[in-house]
Amino acid sequence: MPAQHIDADAFEEKVIKADKPVLVDFFAEWCGPCQVAAPVLDELADEAAGKYEVVKVDVDQSQELAGKHGVMSIPTVILFNKGEEVERKIGFGGKQGYQDLLSKAA
């Protein structure tokens, strides 16, 4: 199952109140590096097996949410665990970079 697209209304429930780590991809449709990252993040979502979630937030549709989380450039992927930011990766990190990020939620 590919990464789920969410908006500001769903962010609280899907990310902040989540009972497992959540990798949040802040992206835009027009962003080249975001398009390169998308299939990698979808692959990670497919491999999650209930250990974590992967969601996507379109910064053009959720500008206030992106600003609230200090997203200044895209793609920015932020790992949340128990409602708190654990770490972030700015730019395309490659699959290994995102897996390394997920390992910090343990």
ZAKE-377463 format. One record per atom (N, C-alpha, C): residue in one letter; x, y, z. Coordinates in steps of 0.2 Angstrom, whole numbers, plus 2048, in hexadecimal, padded with zeros to 3 digits. Each point is the difference from the previous one (the first is absolute). Example, Ala and Ser with C-alpha at 12.3 -4.5 7.8 and 13.67 -1.06 7.14 Angstrom:
A8427E4827/A7FC806800/A804806800/S7FE8057FC/S804806801/S7FC805803/
% end
This chain:
M8047FA800/M7FC806800/M804806800/P7FF8057FB/P805806800/P7FF804806/A804805801/A800805805/A7F9804800/Q7FD801805/Q7F9803801/Q8018077FF/H7FC8047FC/H800807800/H7FB803805/I803804804/I7FC803806/I8008087FF/D7FB803803/D800807801/D801803807/A800806801/A800803807/A7FB7FD805/D7FA7FF7FD/D7FA7FD804/D8027F9803/A8047FC7FC/A8017F9802/A8077FF804/F804806800/F8077FF802/F8007FE808/E7FB804804/E8007FE807/E7FF7F9801/E7FB7FD7FD/E7FE7F9801/E8057FB7FD/K8028017FA/K8057FC7FD/K807800802/V802806802/V807801802/V801801807/I7FD805803/I801802807/I7FE7FB805/K7FA7FD7FF/K7FD7FB804/K8027F97FE/A8047FF7FB/A8017F97FE/A8047FC805/D7FF7F9800/D8037FC805/D8067FD7FE/K8028027FA/K8067FD7FD/K8048067FD/P8067FF7FE/P8048057FC/P7FD8027FA/V8008067FE/V7FD8037F9/V8058047FD/L8027FE7F9/L8048037FC/L7FC8057FC/V801807800/V7FB8047FD/V8048047FA/D7FE7FF7FA/D8038037FA/D7FD8067FE/F803806801/F7FD8067FE/F8038017F9/F7FB8017FB/F8028007F9/F7FC8057FC/A8018017FA/A7FC8037FB/A8007FC7FA/E7FA8017FC/E8007FC7FA/E8058037FB/W802806800/W8048037FB/W8087FF802/C8017FD805/C8077FF803/C8037FA7FD/G8068017FC/G8037FA7FD/G8037FB805/P804802805/P8027FC805/P7FB7FC804/C7FA803800/C7FA7FD804/C7FE7FA7FC/Q8008017F9/Q7FD7FB7FB/Q8057FA801/V806801800/V8057FB801/V7FF7FC807/A7FF804805/A7FF7FD807/A7F97FC800/A7FB8027FC/A7FA7FD801/A7FF7F8800/P8037FD7FB/P8007F97FF/P8047FD806/V805803802/V8047FD806/V7FC800806/L7FD805801/L7FB801806/L7FA7FB800/D7FE7FF7FA/D7FA7FB7FF/D8037F9801/E8067FF7FE/E8037F9801/E8017FF808/L802805804/L801800807/L7F97FF803/A7FB8037FD/A7F97FF803/A7FE7F97FF/D8017FD7FA/D7FF7F97FF/D8037FB805/E806802802/E8047FC804/E7FF801807/A7FC805802/A7FF802807/A7FE7FA805/A7FB7FC7FD/A7FE7FA804/A7FD802807/G7FD806801/G7FD802806/G806803805/K8068007FE/K805803805/K800807800/Y7FE8037FA/Y800807800/Y7FB8027FA/E7FF8077FF/E7FC8027FB/E8048057FC/V7FE8017F9/V8038057FC/V7FA8047FD/V800807801/V7FB8047FE/V8038067FC/K7FC8037FB/K8028057FC/K7FC806801/V803806801/V7FD807801/V8028047FA/D7FB8027FC/D8018057FA/D801807803/V806803800/V801807803/V7FC8057FC/D7FE7FF7FA/D7FC8057FD/D7F9800803/Q7FD7FA802/Q7FA800802/Q7FF801808/S8067FF803/S801801808/S805804802/Q8008067FD/Q806805801/Q800801808/E7FB801803/E800802807/E8047FA804/L7FE7FA7FF/L8037FA803/L8078007FF/A8028017F9/A8078007FF/A804805804/G7FD806800/G803805804/G8017FF807/K7FB7FD803/K8007FE807/K8057FB802/H8027FC7FB/H8057FB801/H8078027FD/G8018077FE/G8068027FE/G8037FE7FA/V7FB7FE7FB/V8027FD7FA/V8028067FB/M8068017FE/M8028057FC/M8027FE7F9/S8027FA7FF/S8017FD7FA/S7FD7F97FF/I7FF7FE7FA/I7FD7FA7FF/I8057FC7FB/P8007F9801/P7FC7FC805/P803801807/T7FC800805/T8027FF806/T7FC7FA803/V8047FC803/V7FD7FA803/V801800808/I7FB800804/I801801807/I7FD7F9803/L8047FE805/L7FE7FA803/L7FD802807/F7FA7FE801/F7FD801807/F7FF7FA803/N801800807/N7FE7FA804/N7FD803807/K7FA7FD801/K7FC802806/K7FF807800/G7FE8037FA/G7FE8077FF/G806805800/E8067FE800/E806804801/E8047FF7FA/E8038067FD/E8057FF7FB/E8067FD802/V8037FA7FD/V8067FD802/V8068037FC/E7FF8007F9/E8058037FC/E7FD8017F9/R8048047FC/R7FD8017F9/R8068007FB/K7FE7FF7FA/K8047FF7FA/K7FE8057FB/I8048057FE/I7FE8047FB/I8047FE7F9/G7FC8007FB/G8027FE7FA/G7FF7F87FF/F8017FE7FA/F7FF7F97FF/F8067FC804/G7FE7FB804/G8057FD804/G8017F97FE/G7FD7FD7FA/G8017FA7FE/G7FC7FB805/K7FF7FA7FE/K7FD7FB804/K8047FF807/Q8067FF7FF/Q8047FF806/Q800806805/G8008067FD/G7FF806805/G7FA800804/Y7FA7FE7FC/Y7FA800804/Y8007FA805/Q8037FA7FE/Q8007FA805/Q804802806/D8058047FF/D804802805/D7FC805805/L7FC8047FD/L7FC805803/L7FB7FC805/L7FD7FB7FD/L7FB7FB803/L8037FD806/S8077FE7FF/S8037FC806/S801804806/K7FF8077FF/K801804806/K7FA800805/A7FA7FD7FD/A7FA800804/A8007FA805/A8057FC800/A8007FA804/A801802807/
% end
